[in-house]
Amino acid sequence: MKKLFLFSMLLTITLPINSGVRCSDFNMQEEAQRYYEPHHAYHLDRDRDGEACECLPGGSKYGSSRCKKY
């Protein structure tokens, strides 16, 4: 039982967690894109156009009214 508990704790600690990464964690769209592609972090691309965090500087929608923060 102890081995099972230790194994489950180790597995939980070592699993990569990328769902906690947000666009606000990046300064530029290019940085977000570099993270997005190998990690398949689809939550960074809500409109599913292949461009992660397009509202960040360097993104195609940067400065548009669509990118307004509330």
C-alpha positions in Angstrom: 0.0 0.0 0.0 2.9 2.4 0.8 4.4 1.7 -2.6 1.2 2.5 -4.4 0.9 5.7 -2.4 4.5 6.7 -3.2 4.1 5.8 -6.8 0.9 7.9 -7.2 2.6 10.9 -5.4 5.6 10.7 -7.7 3.5 10.4 -10.8 1.4 13.5 -9.8 4.5 15.5 -9.1 6.3 14.7 -12.3 3.4 15.0 -14.8 3.8 18.1 -17.0 1.1 20.6 -16.4 0.6 23.1 -19.2 -3.0 24.0 -18.7 -1.9 26.6 -16.1 0.1 28.5 -18.7 -1.7 31.6 -19.9 -1.1 34.3 -22.5 -0.3 36.7 -19.7 2.8 34.5 -18.9 4.4 35.7 -22.2 5.7 39.1 -23.3 5.5 38.5 -27.1 3.3 36.4 -29.3 6.4 34.7 -30.7 7.3 33.3 -27.3 3.7 32.0 -26.8 3.9 30.4 -30.3 7.2 28.6 -29.5 5.6 27.2 -26.3 2.3 26.3 -28.0 3.6 24.2 -30.9 5.6 21.5 -29.0 3.3 21.4 -26.0 0.0 21.3 -27.9 -1.3 24.0 -25.5 -4.5 24.5 -27.4 -5.9 26.8 -24.6 -3.5 29.5 -25.9 -5.4 29.5 -29.2 -9.0 30.0 -28.5 -10.1 30.6 -32.0 -8.2 27.5 -33.3 -6.5 29.4 -36.1 -3.0 28.0 -35.2 -1.8 31.4 -33.8 -1.3 31.3 -30.1 -2.0 34.5 -28.1 -2.5 36.7 -31.1 -3.4 39.7 -28.9 0.1 39.9 -27.6 2.6 42.3 -29.2 3.7 40.8 -32.5 0.4 38.9 -33.0 -2.0 39.5 -35.9 -4.7 41.0 -33.7 -2.5 43.1 -31.4 -4.1 46.4 -30.6 -7.5 45.5 -31.9 -10.7 46.1 -29.9 -11.1 42.4 -29.7 -8.1 42.2 -27.4 -9.4 44.6 -24.8 -8.8 43.3 -21.3 -11.7 43.5 -18.9 
